Amino acid sequence: MTDEAAPNDEGGDDAPDGDAERQAPPSAAEDPPKTAIFPLKKRVAHGLALLSGLLYFLAFPGIDLWPLGFVALVPLIVALRGQSARTGAALGWTAGFTMTMCGFYWLLEMLKTFSGFPIALCLVFMSILCAYQAGRIAMCGWLAARASERNWPASVAFAGAFVASELLFPLLFPWAYAATVHQVPALLQLAELGGPIAVGLVLVAANLAFAELAIARLTARTPRWRVVGALAAMPALAAIYGLIRIPMVDATTAAAPKARVGIVQANMSLMGKRRDRNEGLRRHLELTRELQANGPLDLVVWSETSVMAPQDEEIAPSLYRNQFTASLGAPAIFGAVLVRRVEDARGYVLFNSALLSDGQGQVTGRYDKQFLLAFGEYLPFGEQFPKLYEISRNSGRFTPGKTLAPLNLGERGIATFICYEDISAPFVRSIVRTGPTDLLVNITNDAWFGDTTEPWIHLALAKLRAIEHRRFLVRSTNSGVSAFVDPVGRVVRNTGTFRKEAIAAEVAWLRPTTLYGTLGDALWWLVSAAAVGMAFVRRRISPRSAPSNRRAPPGM
């Protein structure tokens, strides 16, 4: 104002007050004095973070209250406003620990099964695991708060922190925020462009829009409607994109060559598979015959370690041909345990493998699992401290594989991966890019986790691989959930859990190219670098844009 320093004509004691009013005129860009509510008291902030963790859990597969995915992070975003980086990390950890202790409750069953420890001790180990897993959201909170301290807009800081935490934080049991909307195909189609992070970021935008409304209400200011509108437009545009792409992909699928594929779910208990290694094979053969009674199969897929008895890798192909593959009458992908002799103190190593046999029963391809299940297939630090295997006698001691080549059935390439490798988008992408592939196949065994929500969570996370590469995904599991997932992420047909069952469906051989298949997470690496940079580089604010009478916490 040009008359900002003009003297009050009436003078007297009123002059300073009038002068102050002219120096701090009301502005829509600033919060009224009620902004003093931020930063929130720690008890209130941690309560909001805990609420975010609960909402995250309720939105996640298993509970499936998916609309909560649009608001689950709002309490955490509000709680982070104006906080230090250290407090931001603590708030993120509170949200993450709450979410993982609730959502990953099935870890207790796995630990109890394999360790043989008392349930109280298993609960301690589960808490340690969940405390580590919570580090992902703690990282998000730290980056967001730290960037806000350095004058970066809070909405930009939180979005960047979300991307960095999903991309960079190493998890023993991976998950993605995108899975909260696994039942809404229209919102999932962005995965072909940017994988699960693209889908999750759209949901974060909705959360930021609601957080802006909440903060405006708490500070008695007018919401910045342009910001709210821009953020809210992102999920709307994502849905429109999905509604356009789904019929386009369906048309391509309808025109592609087809194959009738069978899935066999033998439903063997973990200890039952070990006690009677022939029963599992008998069940798989019996259920395969039932499928063939209804029509010939172009491919049948059995579950992980469906052939349980370990066999020397040198003689296994001929042994399997004589034992069952020659009589199947169809190409098959099946799980097996292979043994390799080594000249060291161990004497041999074990591989969790997927084998492909052709229509004549010849074993023509092999893939060895690379991402082993902690506690089930190996013990963390077990090689450094071998006595751990003596304590946890039910844990396996497998060796990870090294090759990524797809299995080839004639001219068709089949990208094959085992167990929770299907949760890792970058890993599946690396297999697809290794050679021409027309189909995705996952064989798994989720009996480790008992009759819990874990099999449904696993399927929900795996669905995204079909969209990312626009190929059918065939999942054969020992105890469920086995499923056929089409290239837009819809479950065409599935089994139940803990039932002996066999299903068949028509799948298309597809070999499209997608942006995510080509570039992967390249964009998200750049965003993550920017998010980390914002945590250490202070943003300069010009005098014109800076508040004249106080420093408010950065806006949304």
Secondary structure per residue as TSV (DSSP state, phi and psi in degrees):
chain	resnum	aa	ss	phi	psi
A	1	M	-	360.0	135.8
A	2	T	T	-72.2	-26.3
A	3	D	T	-101.8	23.7
A	4	E	T	-57.5	-36.2
A	5	A	T	-101.9	13.0
A	6	A	-	-66.3	137.6
A	7	P	-	-69.6	150.6
A	8	N	-	-75.1	126.6
A	9	D	T	-60.7	-34.0
A	10	E	T	-82.2	-15.9
A	11	G	-	60.1	-150.3
A	12	G	T	70.7	-163.5
A	13	D	T	-70.6	-15.9
A	14	D	H	-77.4	-16.4
A	15	A	H	-59.4	-47.5
A	16	P	H	-62.1	-40.2
A	17	D	H	-62.8	-44.4
A	18	G	H	-62.9	-37.6
A	19	D	H	-65.1	-41.3
A	20	A	H	-63.9	-38.5
A	21	E	H	-62.7	-37.6
A	22	R	H	-71.5	-29.8
A	23	Q	H	-75.6	-24.4
A	24	A	S	-127.9	68.6
A	25	P	-	-68.4	151.5
A	26	P	-	-58.0	141.4
A	27	S	-	-141.6	136.8
A	28	A	T	-67.7	-19.6
A	29	A	T	-82.1	-10.0
A	30	E	S	-117.0	154.3
A	31	D	-	-83.7	144.8
A	32	P	-	-63.5	173.9
A	33	P	G	-54.0	-19.7
A	34	K	G	-64.8	-8.3
A	35	T	G	-57.1	-17.7
A	36	A	G	-57.6	-11.7
A	37	I	G	-62.4	-25.1
A	38	F	-	-105.0	140.6
A	39	P	S	-72.8	148.6
A	40	L	-	-66.3	153.8
A	41	K	-	-60.3	146.8
A	42	K	H	-59.1	-37.7
A	43	R	H	-63.0	-43.3
A	44	V	H	-67.0	-44.2
A	45	A	H	-61.8	-42.8
A	46	H	H	-69.6	-31.5
A	47	G	H	-63.1	-41.3
A	48	L	H	-66.9	-39.6
A	49	A	H	-62.9	-41.8
A	50	L	H	-61.5	-40.6
A	51	L	H	-61.5	-41.1
A	52	S	H	-59.9	-42.4
A	53	G	H	-61.2	-41.0
A	54	L	H	-66.0	-43.5
A	55	L	H	-65.2	-39.5
A	56	Y	H	-58.1	-48.0
A	57	F	H	-59.9	-44.3
A	58	L	H	-68.2	-30.8
A	59	A	H	-77.3	-22.0
A	60	F	S	-74.8	156.5
A	61	P	T	-52.5	146.2
A	62	G	T	108.0	-48.8
A	63	I	T	-97.9	-45.6
A	64	D	-	67.1	33.6
A	65	L	-	-84.8	69.1
A	66	W	G	-60.5	-30.5
A	67	P	G	-58.7	-22.9
A	68	L	G	-66.0	-17.3
A	69	G	G	-61.5	-22.0
A	70	F	G	-81.5	-13.7
A	71	V	T	-132.2	-6.0
A	72	A	T	-59.0	-31.7
A	73	L	T	-89.7	-6.4
A	74	V	H	-58.4	-49.3
A	75	P	H	-58.1	-38.4
A	76	L	H	-66.4	-43.0
A	77	I	H	-60.9	-43.2
A	78	V	H	-64.5	-43.3
A	79	A	H	-63.7	-31.0
A	80	L	H	-75.0	-18.2
A	81	R	T	-60.3	121.6
A	82	G	T	77.7	3.0
A	83	Q	-	-83.9	157.9
A	84	S	-	-71.6	164.6
A	85	A	H	-62.4	-39.2
A	86	R	H	-63.4	-44.5
A	87	T	H	-67.1	-37.3
A	88	G	H	-59.0	-42.0
A	89	A	H	-64.1	-41.1
A	90	A	H	-65.0	-39.5
A	91	L	H	-66.7	-43.0
A	92	G	H	-61.3	-40.3
A	93	W	H	-65.1	-39.9
A	94	T	H	-59.5	-45.7
A	95	A	H	-63.9	-44.1
A	96	G	H	-67.3	-41.0
A	97	F	H	-66.5	-40.1
A	98	T	H	-62.1	-46.6
A	99	M	H	-63.2	-46.0
A	100	T	H	-73.8	-36.3
A	101	M	H	-64.2	-35.6
A	102	C	H	-79.8	-49.9
A	103	G	H	-76.2	-25.3
A	104	F	T	-109.4	31.0
A	105	Y	T	-58.2	-24.9
A	106	W	T	-69.2	-11.4
A	107	L	H	-61.1	-29.9
A	108	L	H	-62.0	-41.6
A	109	E	H	-63.8	-42.6
A	110	M	H	-63.8	-46.3
A	111	L	H	-63.5	-38.9
A	112	K	H	-65.2	-40.3
A	113	T	H	-65.2	-43.5
A	114	F	H	-93.8	-27.9
A	115	S	H	-87.1	-34.2
A	116	G	-	74.5	9.7
A	117	F	-	-78.3	160.5
A	118	P	-	-58.6	151.3
A	119	I	H	-61.5	-31.5
A	120	A	H	-63.4	-41.4
A	121	L	H	-70.1	-37.1
A	122	C	H	-61.6	-37.6
A	123	L	H	-64.5	-36.2
A	124	V	H	-63.6	-46.5
A	125	F	H	-63.4	-39.9
A	126	M	H	-61.8	-41.8
A	127	S	H	-62.9	-38.7
A	128	I	H	-64.7	-44.1
A	129	L	H	-60.5	-46.2
A	130	C	H	-68.1	-33.5
A	131	A	H	-62.5	-38.4
A	132	Y	H	-69.6	-47.0
A	133	Q	H	-58.6	-33.5
A	134	A	T	-64.1	-16.2
A	135	G	H	-59.6	-24.4
A	136	R	H	-61.4	-48.9
A	137	I	H	-75.7	-27.7
A	138	A	H	-62.3	-40.8
A	139	M	H	-61.8	-43.0
A	140	C	H	-59.6	-46.7
A	141	G	H	-63.5	-40.0
A	142	W	H	-65.4	-48.5
A	143	L	H	-62.5	-42.9
A	144	A	H	-64.5	-46.4
A	145	A	H	-68.1	-39.8
A	146	R	H	-64.8	-42.9
A	147	A	H	-65.7	-38.1
A	148	S	H	-63.9	-38.1
A	149	E	H	-59.7	-27.0
A	150	R	T	-99.7	26.4
A	151	N	T	73.4	15.4
A	152	W	-	-83.5	143.5
A	153	P	-	-55.8	134.9
A	154	A	H	-61.5	-35.1
A	155	S	H	-66.9	-43.1
A	156	V	H	-65.4	-41.6
A	157	A	H	-62.5	-44.0
A	158	F	H	-69.2	-42.1
A	159	A	H	-60.8	-45.2
A	160	G	H	-64.3	-39.7
A	161	A	H	-64.7	-38.3
A	162	F	H	-60.6	-48.2
A	163	V	H	-60.3	-47.6
A	164	A	H	-62.5	-41.0
A	165	S	H	-69.7	-38.1
A	166	E	H	-69.0	-33.5
A	167	L	H	-84.5	-40.4
A	168	L	H	-98.8	-28.9
A	169	F	S	-76.5	122.7
A	170	P	-	-78.0	128.2
A	171	L	-	-116.4	142.2
A	172	L	S	-72.4	-37.9
A	173	F	S	-125.4	93.0
A	174	P	-	-66.9	152.8
A	175	W	-	-150.8	166.9
A	176	A	-	-138.2	140.4
A	177	Y	G	-61.2	-27.4
A	178	A	G	-56.5	-27.5
A	179	A	G	-65.2	-15.6
A	180	T	G	-63.0	-23.9
A	181	V	G	-113.2	31.8
A	182	H	T	-63.7	-18.4
A	183	Q	T	-89.0	2.8
A	184	V	-	-119.2	84.0
A	185	P	H	-54.4	-35.2
A	186	A	H	-58.8	-33.4
A	187	L	H	-85.2	-12.9
A	188	L	H	-88.8	-14.8
A	189	Q	T	-67.1	-19.3
A	190	L	T	-61.5	-15.8
A	191	A	H	-60.4	-27.5
A	192	E	H	-69.6	-18.1
A	193	L	H	-95.8	-41.9
A	194	G	H	-140.9	18.2
A	195	G	H	67.3	-164.7
A	196	P	H	-64.4	-27.6
A	197	I	H	-66.9	-36.4
A	198	A	H	-61.7	-43.2
A	199	V	H	-66.0	-44.8
A	200	G	H	-63.0	-37.2
A	201	L	H	-66.0	-34.2
A	202	V	H	-62.7	-41.0
A	203	L	H	-67.5	-36.6
A	204	V	H	-61.9	-39.0
A	205	A	H	-58.8	-43.2
A	206	A	H	-62.5	-41.9
A	207	N	H	-61.9	-40.5
A	208	L	H	-66.1	-35.3
A	209	A	H	-63.9	-46.6
A	210	F	H	-66.5	-34.1
A	211	A	H	-65.4	-38.4
A	212	E	H	-60.8	-41.8
A	213	L	H	-64.3	-40.9
A	214	A	H	-66.2	-43.4
A	215	I	H	-66.4	-39.8
A	216	A	H	-61.0	-40.1
A	217	R	H	-66.1	-43.3
A	218	L	H	-66.6	-31.1
A	219	T	T	-100.3	7.3
A	220	A	T	53.9	41.2
A	221	R	-	-119.3	168.4
A	222	T	-	-76.9	130.7
A	223	P	-	-59.5	148.0
A	224	R	-	-83.4	95.1
A	225	W	H	-65.7	-29.8
A	226	R	H	-66.4	-38.7
A	227	V	H	-66.1	-46.6
A	228	V	H	-59.5	-45.1
A	229	G	H	-63.1	-42.5
A	230	A	H	-64.7	-42.0
A	231	L	H	-68.7	-42.7
A	232	A	H	-67.9	-26.1
A	233	A	H	-67.9	-25.3
A	234	M	H	-63.6	-51.9
A	235	P	H	-65.0	-31.5
A	236	A	H	-65.1	-45.0
A	237	L	H	-66.4	-36.3
A	238	A	H	-62.5	-41.1
A	239	A	H	-66.2	-40.6
A	240	I	H	-62.7	-44.5
A	241	Y	H	-57.6	-44.5
A	242	G	H	-62.8	-42.8
A	243	L	H	-65.8	-27.6
A	244	I	H	-78.1	-42.5
A	245	R	H	-73.8	-34.4
A	246	I	H	-57.0	-51.6
A	247	P	H	-65.3	-29.4
A	248	M	H	-65.8	-45.2
A	249	V	H	-67.8	-38.5
A	250	D	H	-60.0	-39.5
A	251	A	H	-65.8	-41.8
A	252	T	H	-63.2	-41.3
A	253	T	H	-64.3	-42.1
A	254	A	H	-62.4	-31.7
A	255	A	H	-87.2	-7.8
A	256	A	S	-83.1	157.1
A	257	P	-	-60.4	148.6
A	258	K	E	-116.8	161.6
A	259	A	E	-145.9	144.3
A	260	R	E	-93.9	117.7
A	261	V	E	-116.7	138.4
A	262	G	E	-109.8	147.9
A	263	I	E	-121.3	132.8
A	264	V	E	-114.3	127.3
A	265	Q	E	-120.0	101.8
A	266	A	-	-80.4	-22.8
A	267	N	-	56.9	58.8
A	268	M	-	-97.4	135.8
A	269	S	-	-68.8	157.2
A	270	L	H	-58.3	-50.0
A	271	M	H	-73.3	-28.6
A	272	G	H	-64.5	-38.6
A	273	K	H	-62.2	-35.6
A	274	R	H	-78.3	-35.3
A	275	R	H	-72.4	-42.6
A	276	D	-	-127.7	90.2
A	277	R	H	-74.3	-16.1
A	278	N	H	-85.0	-25.9
A	279	E	H	-64.2	-39.3
A	280	G	H	-61.1	-45.1
A	281	L	H	-63.4	-42.1
A	282	R	H	-59.6	-44.0
A	283	R	H	-64.7	-40.8
A	284	H	H	-64.1	-41.0
A	285	L	H	-65.8	-43.1
A	286	E	H	-61.2	-46.3
A	287	L	H	-70.7	-31.8
A	288	T	H	-64.6	-41.5
A	289	R	H	-61.8	-39.1
A	290	E	H	-61.9	-40.9
A	291	L	H	-65.3	-42.2
A	292	Q	H	-69.1	-22.2
A	293	A	T	-65.8	-22.2
A	294	N	T	-99.3	8.1
A	295	G	S	140.2	152.7
A	296	P	-	-65.3	151.2
A	297	L	-	-109.2	137.5
A	298	D	S	-84.5	-19.3
A	299	L	E	-165.1	139.3
A	300	V	E	-122.9	139.1
A	301	V	E	-119.9	121.2
A	302	W	-	-99.5	169.0
A	303	S	-	-84.1	176.8
A	304	E	T	-57.7	135.6
A	305	T	T	46.5	39.5
A	306	S	S	-64.8	-30.3
A	307	V	E	-103.0	99.0
A	308	M	E	-82.4	-32.5
A	309	A	E	-64.7	121.3
A	310	P	E	-62.4	139.2
A	311	Q	E	-133.4	145.4
A	312	D	E	-60.2	132.0
A	313	E	T	-63.6	-22.0
A	314	E	T	-74.7	-35.9
A	315	I	T	-105.0	-8.8
A	316	A	H	-57.1	-45.7
A	317	P	H	-56.2	-46.3
A	318	S	H	-71.2	-35.3
A	319	L	H	-64.3	-44.9
A	320	Y	H	-65.2	-35.9
A	321	R	I	-64.2	-43.8
A	322	N	I	-69.9	-31.5
A	323	Q	I	-80.4	-43.1
A	324	F	I	-157.6	-29.7
A	325	T	I	-67.5	-34.1
A	326	A	H	-66.1	-26.4
A	327	S	H	-96.0	-1.0
A	328	L	H	-68.0	-37.0
A	329	G	-	77.9	14.1
A	330	A	S	-160.4	150.3
A	331	P	-	-60.0	149.4
A	332	A	E	-143.8	145.0
A	333	I	E	-112.8	125.5
A	334	F	E	-141.1	155.5
A	335	G	E	-91.9	143.2
A	336	A	E	-148.5	161.4
A	337	V	E	-108.3	116.2
A	338	L	E	-109.7	146.7
A	339	V	E	-115.0	133.4
A	340	R	E	-120.6	128.8
A	341	R	E	-76.2	135.7
A	342	V	-	-130.8	150.4
A	343	E	S	-97.6	65.3
A	344	D	S	-146.0	-168.9
A	345	A	T	-62.7	-24.9
A	346	R	T	-71.8	-38.0
A	347	G	-	87.2	-37.5
A	348	Y	E	-159.3	162.9
A	349	V	E	-130.6	154.9
A	350	L	E	-109.6	144.4
A	351	F	E	-123.8	138.1
A	352	N	E	-92.3	107.1
A	353	S	E	-120.5	154.8
A	354	A	E	-114.3	127.3
A	355	L	E	-116.2	146.6
A	356	L	E	-114.6	126.3
A	357	S	E	-113.2	145.3
A	358	D	-	-86.6	-173.4
A	359	G	T	-64.6	-19.5
A	360	Q	T	-95.9	-0.8
A	361	G	S	94.2	-0.1
A	362	Q	-	-75.2	132.4
A	363	V	E	-78.1	115.8
A	364	T	E	-112.8	-7.3
A	365	G	E	-155.4	154.9
A	366	R	E	-148.1	138.6
A	367	Y	E	-132.2	132.5
A	368	D	E	-104.8	131.2
A	369	K	-	-58.9	137.0
A	370	Q	-	-107.5	-36.5
A	371	F	S	-96.2	99.6
A	372	L	-	-83.4	149.1
A	373	L	-	-78.5	119.2
A	374	A	B	-60.0	136.3
A	375	F	T	77.6	-30.9
A	376	G	T	-88.0	-46.1
A	377	E	T	-109.7	-13.7
A	378	Y	B	-160.8	161.3
A	379	L	-	-106.7	127.0
A	380	P	T	-53.4	129.3
A	381	F	T	69.0	11.9
A	382	G	T	-66.4	-34.7
A	383	E	T	-71.9	-32.0
A	384	Q	T	-76.0	-32.2
A	385	F	S	-129.3	79.5
A	386	P	T	-57.0	-24.5
A	387	K	H	-64.3	-17.7
A	388	L	H	-60.2	-33.4
A	389	Y	H	-69.5	-25.7
A	390	E	H	-72.8	-29.7
A	391	I	H	-77.7	-45.4
A	392	S	S	-103.4	80.2
A	393	R	T	-71.0	-20.6
A	394	N	T	-87.0	-7.2
A	395	S	S	-76.2	141.8
A	396	G	-	-78.1	172.0
A	397	R	-	-139.6	67.9
A	398	F	B	-90.2	162.1
A	399	T	-	-110.0	133.1
A	400	P	-	-70.4	146.4
A	401	G	-	-78.1	179.6
A	402	K	-	-131.9	-19.3
A	403	T	-	-99.2	150.0
A	404	L	-	-113.4	0.6
A	405	A	-	-60.2	137.6
A	406	P	-	-68.4	162.7
A	407	L	E	-86.1	135.5
A	408	N	E	-108.0	122.1
A	409	L	E	-111.5	93.6
A	410	G	T	63.9	-125.2
A	411	E	T	-87.1	-2.6
A	412	R	E	-96.0	132.9
A	413	G	E	-100.8	134.9
A	414	I	E	-120.9	109.7
A	415	A	E	-74.0	113.8
A	416	T	E	-116.8	134.7
A	417	F	E	-144.8	159.3
A	418	I	E	-120.3	136.4
A	419	C	G	55.5	-134.5
A	420	Y	G	-82.2	14.2
A	421	E	G	-61.4	-25.2
A	422	D	G	-71.0	-9.7
A	423	I	G	-82.7	-22.1
A	424	S	-	-89.1	105.7
A	425	A	H	-61.3	-45.7
A	426	P	H	-62.5	-35.9
A	427	F	H	-68.7	-46.9
A	428	V	H	-62.0	-39.7
A	429	R	H	-59.2	-39.5
A	430	S	H	-64.6	-34.3
A	431	I	H	-70.4	-44.8
A	432	V	H	-60.2	-37.3
A	433	R	H	-79.7	-13.4
A	434	T	H	-68.7	-35.2
A	435	G	S	-159.3	166.3
A	436	P	-	-57.1	129.4
A	437	T	-	-131.9	141.9
A	438	D	S	-117.6	-8.8
A	439	L	E	-154.9	146.9
A	440	L	E	-107.4	131.7
A	441	V	E	-129.8	130.6
A	442	N	E	-122.8	129.9
A	443	I	E	-114.8	135.9
A	444	T	E	-150.7	171.0
A	445	N	-	-143.3	101.0
A	446	D	G	-96.0	13.3
A	447	A	G	-65.6	-16.7
A	448	W	G	-51.0	-34.3
A	449	F	G	-101.1	3.4
A	450	G	-	73.1	-170.9
A	451	D	S	-83.0	78.2
A	452	T	S	-128.6	-169.9
A	453	T	S	-82.4	-7.6
A	454	E	H	-55.4	-44.4
A	455	P	H	-59.1	-34.4
A	456	W	H	-74.0	-36.5
A	457	I	H	-63.8	-43.0
A	458	H	H	-59.5	-47.1
A	459	L	H	-62.0	-43.7
A	460	A	H	-60.1	-41.4
A	461	L	H	-69.8	-34.9
A	462	A	H	-72.2	-28.4
A	463	K	H	-51.0	-36.7
A	464	L	H	-61.9	-26.6
A	465	R	H	-63.7	-35.9
A	466	A	H	-63.5	-39.9
A	467	I	H	-73.0	-42.3
A	468	E	H	-58.4	-31.7
A	469	H	H	-117.7	0.8
A	470	R	T	51.2	50.8
A	471	R	S	-134.3	157.2
A	472	F	-	-66.1	144.3
A	473	L	E	-115.4	124.4
A	474	V	E	-109.9	119.0
A	475	R	E	-115.9	116.2
A	476	S	E	-110.1	120.3
A	477	T	E	-119.8	158.5
A	478	N	S	-69.7	-42.6
A	479	S	S	-128.6	11.7
A	480	G	S	99.6	153.6
A	481	V	-	-98.3	117.4
A	482	S	-	-84.3	147.4
A	483	A	E	-162.7	156.0
A	484	F	E	-106.5	124.6
A	485	V	E	-117.3	126.7
A	486	D	-	-82.5	174.3
A	487	P	T	-67.9	-5.2
A	488	V	T	-107.8	9.6
A	489	G	S	90.2	10.1
A	490	R	-	-87.1	138.8
A	491	V	E	-80.1	111.4
A	492	V	E	-74.3	-41.6
A	493	R	E	-158.6	144.3
A	494	N	E	-148.7	161.7
A	495	T	-	-93.5	175.7
A	496	G	-	-90.3	-167.8
A	497	T	S	-106.6	144.6
A	498	F	S	54.3	46.2
A	499	R	-	-133.8	140.1
A	500	K	-	-76.7	119.2
A	501	E	E	-158.0	152.5
A	502	A	E	-139.4	136.6
A	503	I	E	-134.7	157.7
A	504	A	E	-136.7	152.9
A	505	A	E	-156.4	159.9
A	506	E	E	-88.5	127.6
A	507	V	E	-119.8	159.0
A	508	A	E	-103.2	141.7
A	509	W	-	-83.9	116.8
A	510	L	-	-131.5	142.9
A	511	R	-	-139.0	54.5
A	512	P	-	-80.1	170.0
A	513	T	-	-113.4	131.0
A	514	T	-	-117.5	160.8
A	515	L	H	-64.0	-41.0
A	516	Y	H	-67.6	-38.4
A	517	G	H	-61.6	-30.7
A	518	T	H	-84.2	-49.7
A	519	L	H	-99.4	-19.8
A	520	G	T	60.9	-133.8
A	521	D	T	-97.0	23.9
A	522	A	H	-55.1	-46.5
A	523	L	H	-61.4	-40.4
A	524	W	H	-71.3	-25.8
A	525	W	H	-66.5	-38.9
A	526	L	H	-66.8	-43.8
A	527	V	H	-62.6	-41.1
A	528	S	H	-63.7	-40.9
A	529	A	H	-61.6	-40.4
A	530	A	H	-65.3	-40.1
A	531	A	H	-63.2	-42.5
A	532	V	H	-67.0	-39.2
A	533	G	H	-61.5	-41.2
A	534	M	H	-63.0	-26.6
A	535	A	T	-72.7	-15.6
A	536	F	T	-122.9	-14.8
A	537	V	S	-110.2	123.7
A	538	R	-	-77.8	134.5
A	539	R	-	-81.8	130.1
A	540	R	-	-80.8	134.4
A	541	I	-	-113.5	126.2
A	542	S	-	-67.7	150.5
A	543	P	T	-55.8	-31.7
A	544	R	T	-67.9	-35.5
A	545	S	T	-89.4	-12.9
A	546	A	S	-76.8	145.2
A	547	P	-	-61.2	143.8
A	548	S	S	-80.9	-26.5
A	549	N	S	-123.1	-4.7
A	550	R	-	-167.9	166.5
A	551	R	-	-108.3	105.6
A	552	A	-	-85.4	156.7
A	553	P	-	-58.1	145.1
A	554	P	-	-53.8	142.8
A	555	G	-	-76.2	176.5
A	556	M	-	-70.8	360.0
